[in-house]
């Protein structure tokens, strides 16, 4: 500040992440966008929330505090799905855990408010965005109020906030009190007098959704269907106990290609702050240092994904020129070895809206683009992505360009032009292509919003054919999920049998994680599918969840007890034995699968009855065969 002649900053940005000045980090984007629009921003990264003085390190800002928990929800960052504390925080110096509090955005905002009573506080980032209205919190197993109320903040900037934050900043600079900034799209504010415009939707009050799971499911689905910027209406959620109303304005309109290019052209340092060097740097930079973000948004709309709620379904893309310029900067990095690790986004092969209608009217609120079948209006076209990848491959110093972010295989396999599929296999796979079929049971896939298993099998078959044709030894690595709502033990056994057929055991398995504001989390909490309001089976018991997870890795000796118990409960004792179809071999001394044969009938002749034989129940031939009786 002294070097730049800044006596008082316009904004102070408090972040739960260490500071990484790279466009894959929200703190960097928002602060650089504000700077480009003439505002000064200071960053307090990972302040000591136990010390009020840490929040005052840069003094009181002229216009307000910006508060974010970081690139992840702080509870997801801290805890595994089993609610055990994680050992490493990739967004902290040296990966050290414990440098931010639980529910970080709330804690930071409360800390600020104790010191600065009237300074505006604006919440942003993924934690605030997905907790902007009443929501189920998995870690406390309770419904929580909007984060705006618990944090004592003035505004939430939800979704991708480049436009919103500049409009808020300009309003504050013009002298408008923060309580009167009620007109910015992509924001949530609180008021004692709710708007009564005809395009307003009134949701059930917090007192009702916190006591009725059915009402919450209905309320959540109204919010979910209200995420498209072209058709969304203003939402009002009452909080009778606080004599307040939460008002969510419609989302911001998608950024144009020119606007996206401008955001990524800002003068990022493209690395972490030098202060972190002594601690070993910030591990998260390694994942994205040599990667390119080419798009935003996703019309895949998987039930367990929060992208619809955060970024929306409209695809926004950068130009080839913008991406080539960034790639050129990457090749000049001293650590660059010739490999661009990824060119993608939420879904790498989405480089255009699902159909032309979305550019004028937005995404359909009552139907999905790919689920349960591809929409007749869906335009499948990979030509722009192919052209981009070819240009990147041709750059000097570039040896290989990989595609490692999500590939939507149902979109790809339905493309009648195989050019991209062939070039993907030939040029852009690093030995293994990661895709996300998630499960094999069509009933579970329907709950997930994913295509039927037959679609994945068709894709996998064609992928193998292309590799064989090109004499390449490359594999598919399927991401699989256990315990998703709708998945029973029987479904988990079917998935294990499928893996047995493949001869494959995944190294990692994702147990379903109920993160805020997804359809799947709503199902987990309510036991209802909010799309149909029909009951859904939910595995909530930690032991059952562990069994479903273990079944996917049934070959691991550590999982023997869980797998055998699961098979007994599922009525599949036939899968325990030494036959080719069995999943586990019984351990010596394990008598759970042995049972006595029926006692022989009494005979009239007096002779000693043979001892009761013991047989192996449901096992392969060769077990339990006693001597033939005469």
JOBEL-V762458 format. One record per residue. N is the residue number from 1. NEAR is the number of other ideal C-beta (glycine too) atoms within 12 Angstrom. Layout:
BEGIN
N | NEAR
N | NEAR
END
This chain:
BEGIN
1 | 18
2 | 7
3 | 5
4 | 11
5 | 9
6 | 20
7 | 15
8 | 17
9 | 30
10 | 35
11 | 42
12 | 42
13 | 49
14 | 52
15 | 44
16 | 48
17 | 46
18 | 41
19 | 40
20 | 41
21 | 32
22 | 40
23 | 41
24 | 36
25 | 41
26 | 42
27 | 45
28 | 40
29 | 40
30 | 40
31 | 43
32 | 32
33 | 40
34 | 42
35 | 28
36 | 24
37 | 25
38 | 15
39 | 30
40 | 28
41 | 38
42 | 35
43 | 38
44 | 38
45 | 37
46 | 41
47 | 36
48 | 21
49 | 31
50 | 15
51 | 14
52 | 19
53 | 16
54 | 24
55 | 34
56 | 23
57 | 23
58 | 30
59 | 23
60 | 25
61 | 38
62 | 25
63 | 37
64 | 41
65 | 47
66 | 49
67 | 53
68 | 50
69 | 43
70 | 42
71 | 39
72 | 34
73 | 40
74 | 44
75 | 38
76 | 35
77 | 37
78 | 30
79 | 26
80 | 21
81 | 30
82 | 18
83 | 21
84 | 13
85 | 16
86 | 23
87 | 14
88 | 21
89 | 32
90 | 31
91 | 48
92 | 38
93 | 32
94 | 22
95 | 24
96 | 22
97 | 24
98 | 24
99 | 32
100 | 42
101 | 29
102 | 26
103 | 33
104 | 44
105 | 50
106 | 37
107 | 35
108 | 50
109 | 44
110 | 28
111 | 31
112 | 40
113 | 27
114 | 19
115 | 25
116 | 28
117 | 11
118 | 16
119 | 33
120 | 38
121 | 44
122 | 47
123 | 54
124 | 53
125 | 46
126 | 42
127 | 49
128 | 48
129 | 45
130 | 45
131 | 46
132 | 47
133 | 45
134 | 41
135 | 44
136 | 36
137 | 34
138 | 32
139 | 29
140 | 19
141 | 14
142 | 17
143 | 33
144 | 33
145 | 33
146 | 47
147 | 46
148 | 43
149 | 34
150 | 32
151 | 39
152 | 31
153 | 43
154 | 39
155 | 49
156 | 45
157 | 48
158 | 48
159 | 46
160 | 39
161 | 42
162 | 37
163 | 34
164 | 40
165 | 48
166 | 35
167 | 30
168 | 46
169 | 40
170 | 22
171 | 28
172 | 33
173 | 24
174 | 13
175 | 12
176 | 22
177 | 17
178 | 27
179 | 18
180 | 18
181 | 36
182 | 30
183 | 21
184 | 35
185 | 31
186 | 40
187 | 40
188 | 47
189 | 44
190 | 37
191 | 28
192 | 15
193 | 15
194 | 26
195 | 23
196 | 14
197 | 17
198 | 9
199 | 16
200 | 21
201 | 28
202 | 24
203 | 34
204 | 31
205 | 30
206 | 32
207 | 20
208 | 23
209 | 37
210 | 27
211 | 15
212 | 20
213 | 27
214 | 23
215 | 27
216 | 39
217 | 34
218 | 26
219 | 37
220 | 43
221 | 34
222 | 28
223 | 43
224 | 41
225 | 29
226 | 34
227 | 44
228 | 35
229 | 32
230 | 26
231 | 25
232 | 33
233 | 28
234 | 31
235 | 38
236 | 36
237 | 43
238 | 32
239 | 31
240 | 17
241 | 13
242 | 21
243 | 14
244 | 24
245 | 32
246 | 43
247 | 38
248 | 43
249 | 36
250 | 32
251 | 42
252 | 35
253 | 25
254 | 32
255 | 34
256 | 19
257 | 25
258 | 16
259 | 26
260 | 33
261 | 25
262 | 23
263 | 36
264 | 40
265 | 23
266 | 27
267 | 17
268 | 30
269 | 21
270 | 29
271 | 31
272 | 36
273 | 28
274 | 16
275 | 17
276 | 28
277 | 15
278 | 11
279 | 20
280 | 18
281 | 27
282 | 41
283 | 25
284 | 31
285 | 37
286 | 21
287 | 20
288 | 34
289 | 33
290 | 35
291 | 33
292 | 43
293 | 33
294 | 44
295 | 40
296 | 39
297 | 41
298 | 39
299 | 47
300 | 40
301 | 43
302 | 39
303 | 42
304 | 42
305 | 36
306 | 37
307 | 37
308 | 39
309 | 42
310 | 37
311 | 40
312 | 39
313 | 44
314 | 43
315 | 41
316 | 40
317 | 37
318 | 35
319 | 26
320 | 27
321 | 18
322 | 29
323 | 39
324 | 31
325 | 21
326 | 37
327 | 38
328 | 22
329 | 27
330 | 34
331 | 25
332 | 17
333 | 22
334 | 10
335 | 16
336 | 24
337 | 16
338 | 20
339 | 27
340 | 40
341 | 32
342 | 33
343 | 46
344 | 39
345 | 38
346 | 35
347 | 38
348 | 41
349 | 44
350 | 41
351 | 40
352 | 30
353 | 34
354 | 38
355 | 27
356 | 14
357 | 23
358 | 31
359 | 20
360 | 12
361 | 18
362 | 30
363 | 41
364 | 26
365 | 24
366 | 12
367 | 24
368 | 33
369 | 40
370 | 34
371 | 32
372 | 21
373 | 17
374 | 27
375 | 26
376 | 14
377 | 20
378 | 30
379 | 27
380 | 31
381 | 26
382 | 34
383 | 19
384 | 28
385 | 41
386 | 31
387 | 23
388 | 37
389 | 39
390 | 24
391 | 26
392 | 40
393 | 27
394 | 18
395 | 30
396 | 14
397 | 23
398 | 29
399 | 20
400 | 26
401 | 41
402 | 32
403 | 43
404 | 30
405 | 31
406 | 30
407 | 42
408 | 46
409 | 38
410 | 40
411 | 37
412 | 43
413 | 34
414 | 29
415 | 28
416 | 13
417 | 17
418 | 22
419 | 23
420 | 36
421 | 35
422 | 25
423 | 28
424 | 39
425 | 33
426 | 25
427 | 28
428 | 38
429 | 30
430 | 23
431 | 17
432 | 23
433 | 34
434 | 28
435 | 35
436 | 34
437 | 40
438 | 44
439 | 45
440 | 36
441 | 33
442 | 25
443 | 24
444 | 40
445 | 34
446 | 32
447 | 42
448 | 44
449 | 40
450 | 41
451 | 37
452 | 27
453 | 29
454 | 18
455 | 30
456 | 33
457 | 24
458 | 20
459 | 33
460 | 29
461 | 17
462 | 25
463 | 33
464 | 21
465 | 18
466 | 28
467 | 25
468 | 14
469 | 16
470 | 19
471 | 10
472 | 23
473 | 12
474 | 25
475 | 22
476 | 30
477 | 25
478 | 36
479 | 28
480 | 44
481 | 41
482 | 45
483 | 46
484 | 46
485 | 43
486 | 40
487 | 45
488 | 30
489 | 35
490 | 26
491 | 40
492 | 47
493 | 38
494 | 29
495 | 45
496 | 44
497 | 26
498 | 29
499 | 28
500 | 26
501 | 16
502 | 24
503 | 10
504 | 22
505 | 26
506 | 31
507 | 16
508 | 17
509 | 33
510 | 28
511 | 32
512 | 39
513 | 31
514 | 39
515 | 38
516 | 44
517 | 44
518 | 40
519 | 44
520 | 44
521 | 39
522 | 44
523 | 43
524 | 41
525 | 37
526 | 32
527 | 24
528 | 30
529 | 30
530 | 37
531 | 30
532 | 16
533 | 20
534 | 18
535 | 18
536 | 33
537 | 28
538 | 30
539 | 36
540 | 22
541 | 14
542 | 18
543 | 19
544 | 28
545 | 35
546 | 28
547 | 37
548 | 50
549 | 39
550 | 36
551 | 50
552 | 45
553 | 34
554 | 39
555 | 24
556 | 23
557 | 16
558 | 13
559 | 27
560 | 26
561 | 22
562 | 32
563 | 39
564 | 32
565 | 26
566 | 41
567 | 37
568 | 25
569 | 24
570 | 29
571 | 16
572 | 31
573 | 26
574 | 23
575 | 35
576 | 35
577 | 28
578 | 18
579 | 20
580 | 15
581 | 20
582 | 28
583 | 40
584 | 38
585 | 24
586 | 30
587 | 15
588 | 7
589 | 8
590 | 18
591 | 14
592 | 20
593 | 30
594 | 22
595 | 17
596 | 15
597 | 18
598 | 10
599 | 11
600 | 16
601 | 7
602 | 9
603 | 11
604 | 6
605 | 7
606 | 7
607 | 11
608 | 8
609 | 14
610 | 15
611 | 13
612 | 15
613 | 21
614 | 18
615 | 19
616 | 29
617 | 25
618 | 24
619 | 27
620 | 20
621 | 14
622 | 11
623 | 23
624 | 19
625 | 14
626 | 16
627 | 8
628 | 7
629 | 13
630 | 5
END
